[in-house]
Amino acid sequence: MKSYNRNGRVLPSSRKEIAYTPYFPISIGSKEEGHVIQLQTALKRLGCYDTRIDGKFGRLTSRAIQAFQFDAELEPTGVVDLATADRLESLLYDENRWVIPMRDEIDAPPDQMALFIDIMAAKGIPLAFATALAEQEGNLDHFSSDGFVKLRCEFWGQYKNTDHPDYQIRYRSYGMLQILDMGHPEDDYTRGDEVGNITNRELKYSVAKNIEAGACLLLSLLRGKQCHYLSSDERWYGCRDCIKSIPTAPKDWTNTVEGVVERIAPRHRWKCNAVPDFEQIPCSWPEAIRRYNGSGAEAFAYRDEILTRIVSARRIYAG
């Protein structure tokens, strides 16, 4: 059965829960909480709003509207007028327009973990690492409290670039791996050498392409030997058995923090008495995993957590 909005537009099957009733004018300080919630949800769906949906129209909501207006070639006032409301509604129900997915909308195939593992394995990531990565990346940390796959926006103004106003988005990213770049349609921004020449347009705004980009990034970070054994050896890429043979040591990451622009948030707060000793693993995969997740203590904790998942070592989480 097809669903329709108030103007008779057919709702795409994956977006039936979208509820947006155009309301204007609306701007900073508005007390129309219900309409602001709809507005923030619509802006998040379209990749312009990356913070909590709370029904409060403040600076971040205004900036998200400016970003949307800029992309839609409207005057970036930060105020929702008739033209802005109409454009928001039309794009929400445009089947050719990408939107930020919710947890239960990632369905190609329905099991997101299987999709992740299949693509990673097809790109040459050893099955043990692909499985551990899927378990790690598919956890609750990668979904917002509103149920959306986490979105990140960066604005030119954050980098004090005088050539671009603050409301122009430098890039947007979302997905299980948070690799997917979704800049302005004319933006050629890439993450550089680490992912070769993959651009936001080539990624085609899909979760599957996002995972492929993550695999390309991971492969590009390999240094040295990919596997200690010869391809004729039955232990070739038998990572689980190989890593299980490595001596273990206790690790305590309960005080690990990740520094970001807006806050300092605790991440990977766990400890384990049987973490495989990274220094004794004869291949480069664990180091690639570490570099894949950045630098600093948080990335080392991420690498060690992947290793514990591979050997099924018991972790104790704090907080």
C-alpha positions as CSV (number, residue, x, y, z in Angstrom):
1,M,0.0,0.0,0.0
2,K,1.3,3.4,-0.9
3,S,1.5,6.3,1.6
4,Y,1.0,9.9,0.7
5,N,1.8,13.2,2.2
6,R,-0.7,16.1,2.6
7,N,0.0,17.4,-1.0
8,G,-0.5,14.0,-2.5
9,R,3.1,13.1,-3.0
10,V,3.9,9.4,-2.8
11,L,6.1,8.7,0.2
12,P,9.1,6.4,-0.6
13,S,8.7,3.2,1.3
14,S,11.9,3.8,3.4
15,R,10.7,7.2,4.5
16,K,7.1,6.6,5.7
17,E,7.8,7.8,9.2
18,I,8.8,11.3,8.0
19,A,6.4,13.8,9.4
20,Y,7.0,17.4,8.2
21,T,4.2,20.0,8.0
22,P,5.6,23.2,6.5
23,Y,5.3,26.0,9.1
24,F,6.6,29.6,8.7
25,P,7.9,32.0,9.6
26,I,10.0,30.3,12.2
27,S,13.3,31.5,13.6
28,I,15.6,31.6,16.6
29,G,13.7,31.7,19.9
30,S,10.6,30.1,18.5
31,K,8.3,28.4,21.1
32,E,6.6,26.1,18.6
33,E,8.4,23.0,19.9
34,G,6.4,20.5,17.8
35,H,7.2,22.3,14.6
36,V,10.8,22.8,15.6
37,I,11.2,19.1,16.2
38,Q,9.8,18.4,12.7
39,L,12.1,21.0,11.3
40,Q,15.2,19.6,13.0
41,T,14.3,16.1,11.9
42,A,13.9,17.3,8.3
43,L,17.2,19.1,8.4
44,K,18.9,16.0,9.8
45,R,17.4,13.8,7.1
46,L,18.9,16.1,4.5
47,G,22.3,16.2,6.1
48,C,22.4,19.7,7.5
49,Y,21.8,19.2,11.2
50,D,24.1,17.0,13.3
51,T,23.1,17.6,16.8
52,R,20.2,16.5,19.1
53,I,16.6,16.9,18.1
54,D,15.2,18.8,21.1
55,G,12.5,21.2,19.8
56,K,14.7,24.2,20.7
57,F,15.4,26.7,17.9
58,G,18.9,28.0,18.7
59,R,22.1,28.9,16.9
60,L,22.8,25.4,15.6
61,T,19.3,25.1,14.1
62,S,19.7,28.5,12.5
63,R,23.0,27.5,11.0
64,A,21.6,24.2,9.7
65,I,18.8,26.2,8.0
66,Q,21.5,28.5,6.4
67,A,23.4,25.5,5.2
68,F,20.2,24.0,3.7
69,Q,19.3,27.4,2.1
70,F,22.8,27.7,0.6
71,D,22.6,24.2,-0.9
72,A,19.1,24.9,-2.2
73,E,20.2,28.3,-3.7
74,L,18.0,30.3,-1.4
75,E,19.1,33.3,0.6
76,P,20.8,31.9,3.7
77,T,18.9,33.9,6.3
78,G,18.5,31.1,8.9
79,V,14.8,31.9,9.0
80,V,12.2,29.4,7.6
81,D,10.1,31.3,5.1
82,L,7.6,29.9,2.6
83,A,10.2,29.1,-0.1
84,T,12.4,27.3,2.5
85,A,9.5,25.3,3.9
86,D,8.4,24.3,0.4
87,R,11.9,23.3,-0.7
88,L,12.4,21.2,2.5
89,E,9.2,19.3,1.9
90,S,9.9,18.7,-1.8
91,L,13.4,17.3,-1.1
92,L,12.2,15.1,1.7
93,Y,9.9,13.2,-0.7
94,D,12.2,13.2,-3.6
95,E,13.1,9.5,-4.2
96,N,16.3,10.6,-5.9
97,R,17.5,12.5,-2.9
98,W,19.8,10.9,-0.4
99,V,18.7,11.1,3.2
100,I,20.3,10.2,6.5
101,P,19.0,6.7,7.4
102,M,17.6,5.5,10.7
103,R,18.7,2.2,12.3
104,D,15.9,0.2,10.8
105,E,16.2,1.6,7.3
106,I,19.6,0.1,6.4
107,D,18.2,-2.9,4.6
108,A,20.3,-4.0,1.6
109,P,20.5,-6.8,2.7
110,P,18.4,-6.5,5.9
111,D,21.3,-7.6,8.1
112,Q,23.6,-4.6,8.2
113,M,26.4,-6.8,9.8
114,A,26.2,-9.2,6.9
115,L,26.4,-6.4,4.4
116,F,29.5,-5.1,6.2
117,I,31.2,-8.5,6.3
118,D,30.4,-9.4,2.7
119,I,31.8,-6.1,1.3
120,M,34.9,-6.1,3.5
121,A,35.6,-9.8,2.6
122,A,35.1,-9.1,-1.1
123,K,37.6,-6.3,-0.9
124,G,40.3,-8.6,0.6
125,I,39.9,-7.8,4.3
126,P,40.5,-11.1,6.3
127,L,37.2,-12.5,7.5
128,A,38.3,-12.5,11.2
129,F,39.1,-8.7,11.0
130,A,35.9,-8.0,8.9
131,T,33.7,-9.8,11.5
132,A,35.4,-8.0,14.4
133,L,35.1,-4.7,12.7
134,A,31.4,-5.3,12.0
135,E,30.7,-6.1,15.6
136,Q,32.7,-3.0,16.7
137,E,31.2,-0.5,14.1
138,G,27.7,-1.8,14.4
139,N,27.4,-1.1,18.1
140,L,25.2,1.6,19.7
141,D,27.9,4.2,19.5
142,H,27.3,4.6,15.8
143,F,23.6,5.6,16.2
144,S,22.4,8.9,17.7
145,S,19.9,9.0,20.6
146,D,17.3,10.0,18.0
147,G,17.8,6.7,16.2
148,F,19.7,8.0,13.2
149,V,23.0,6.8,11.9
150,K,25.4,9.4,13.2
151,L,25.9,12.5,11.1
152,R,28.8,14.9,11.1
153,C,28.9,18.3,9.4
154,E,31.9,20.6,9.1
155,F,31.4,24.2,8.1
156,W,34.0,26.4,6.4
157,G,33.7,28.9,9.2
158,Q,35.0,26.4,11.7
159,Y,38.4,26.7,9.9
160,K,38.4,30.4,9.8
161,N,38.5,30.4,6.0
162,T,37.7,33.9,4.9
163,D,36.8,32.7,1.4
164,H,33.7,30.8,2.5
165,P,30.9,31.9,4.8
166,D,30.1,29.8,7.9
167,Y,26.9,28.4,6.4
168,Q,28.6,26.6,3.6
169,I,29.2,23.0,4.5
170,R,32.7,21.8,3.9
171,Y,31.7,18.2,4.1
172,R,29.1,15.9,5.6
173,S,29.7,12.3,6.6
174,Y,27.5,9.5,8.0
175,G,27.4,5.7,8.0
176,M,28.6,2.7,9.9
177,L,32.2,3.8,9.3
178,Q,31.6,7.5,9.2
179,I,33.8,7.7,6.0
180,L,31.1,8.8,3.6
181,D,31.7,12.3,2.3
182,M,28.6,14.2,1.1
183,G,29.6,17.7,0.3
184,H,28.0,20.2,-2.0
185,P,27.2,18.7,-5.4
186,E,30.0,20.7,-7.0
187,D,32.5,20.0,-4.2
188,D,35.5,17.9,-5.2
189,Y,36.7,17.4,-1.6
190,T,38.3,14.1,-0.8
191,R,40.1,12.6,2.2
192,G,43.3,12.7,0.2
193,D,45.8,10.0,-0.4
194,E,44.5,7.6,2.2
195,V,41.5,6.7,0.0
196,G,43.0,7.5,-3.4
197,N,40.8,9.4,-5.7
198,I,37.5,8.5,-4.1
199,T,35.3,11.6,-4.0
200,N,31.9,12.3,-2.5
201,R,30.2,12.1,-5.9
202,E,31.7,8.7,-6.7
203,L,30.6,7.3,-3.3
204,K,27.0,7.9,-4.5
205,Y,25.7,8.6,-0.9
206,S,25.0,5.0,-0.1
207,V,25.9,2.9,2.9
208,A,27.3,0.2,0.7
209,K,29.7,2.6,-1.0
210,N,30.5,3.9,2.5
211,I,31.6,0.5,3.6
212,E,33.6,0.0,0.3
213,A,35.4,3.3,1.0
214,G,36.2,2.1,4.5
215,A,37.7,-1.1,3.1
216,C,39.8,0.9,0.6
217,L,41.0,3.1,3.4
218,L,41.9,0.1,5.5
219,L,43.8,-1.6,2.7
220,S,45.7,1.6,1.9
221,L,46.9,1.8,5.5
222,L,48.6,-1.6,5.4
223,R,52.3,-1.5,5.9
224,G,54.7,-4.5,5.6
225,K,53.3,-8.1,5.4
226,Q,49.6,-8.6,4.9
227,C,49.9,-12.2,6.2
228,H,52.9,-14.0,7.7
229,Y,52.1,-17.3,5.9
230,L,52.5,-18.3,2.3
231,S,49.3,-18.5,0.2
232,S,49.9,-22.3,-0.2
233,D,49.8,-22.7,3.6
234,E,46.4,-23.6,5.1
235,R,47.1,-21.0,7.8
236,W,47.0,-18.2,5.1
237,Y,44.7,-15.5,6.5
238,G,43.6,-17.8,9.3
239,C,43.8,-14.8,11.6
240,R,41.8,-16.1,14.5
241,D,44.0,-19.1,15.1
242,C,47.1,-17.1,14.5
243,I,46.2,-14.4,16.9
244,K,45.0,-16.9,19.5
245,S,48.5,-18.3,19.5
246,I,49.9,-14.9,20.5
247,P,50.8,-14.4,24.2
248,T,48.3,-12.1,26.0
249,A,48.7,-9.3,28.6
250,P,46.2,-7.3,30.7
251,K,45.1,-3.9,29.4
252,D,43.1,-1.2,31.1
253,W,41.5,1.5,28.8
254,T,38.9,2.7,31.3
255,N,40.3,6.2,31.3
256,T,40.6,6.6,27.5
257,V,39.2,9.9,26.2
258,E,38.7,11.2,22.7
259,G,39.1,14.9,22.1
260,V,36.8,16.6,19.7
261,V,36.0,20.2,18.9
262,E,32.8,20.5,21.0
263,R,33.6,18.2,23.9
264,I,35.9,15.6,25.4
265,A,33.9,12.3,25.5
266,P,35.0,9.0,27.0
267,R,35.3,6.2,24.5
268,H,36.3,2.5,24.6
269,R,36.2,2.5,28.4
270,W,37.1,-1.2,29.1
271,K,39.7,-3.5,30.5
272,C,40.7,-7.1,29.8
273,N,43.1,-9.5,31.3
274,A,43.8,-11.3,28.0
275,V,44.6,-8.9,25.2
276,P,46.8,-10.4,22.4
277,D,50.2,-8.7,22.5
278,F,50.2,-6.5,19.4
279,E,54.0,-6.4,19.3
280,Q,54.2,-10.2,18.7
281,I,51.6,-10.4,15.9
282,P,53.6,-11.1,12.7
283,C,51.4,-9.2,10.2
284,S,50.4,-5.6,9.6
285,W,46.6,-5.9,10.0
286,P,46.4,-4.8,13.7
287,E,48.5,-1.7,12.9
288,A,46.3,-0.9,9.9
289,I,43.2,-1.2,12.2
290,R,44.8,1.3,14.6
291,R,45.7,3.8,11.9
292,Y,42.2,3.3,10.4
293,N,40.7,4.7,13.6
294,G,43.0,7.7,13.9
295,S,45.8,8.4,16.4
296,G,46.4,8.6,20.1
297,A,45.3,6.4,22.9
298,E,41.7,6.1,21.6
299,A,42.9,4.5,18.4
300,F,45.2,2.0,20.3
301,A,42.2,1.1,22.5
302,Y,40.2,0.5,19.3
303,R,42.8,-1.8,17.9
304,D,43.1,-3.8,21.1
305,E,39.3,-4.1,21.3
306,I,39.2,-5.6,17.8
307,L,41.9,-8.1,18.8
308,T,39.9,-9.2,21.9
309,R,36.8,-9.6,19.7
310,I,38.8,-11.9,17.3
311,V,39.9,-14.2,20.1
312,S,36.6,-13.8,22.1
313,A,38.5,-12.4,25.2
314,R,36.2,-11.1,28.0
315,R,36.1,-7.4,28.3
316,I,34.8,-5.5,31.3
317,Y,33.3,-2.1,30.5
318,A,33.2,0.9,32.7
319,G,30.4,3.4,33.0
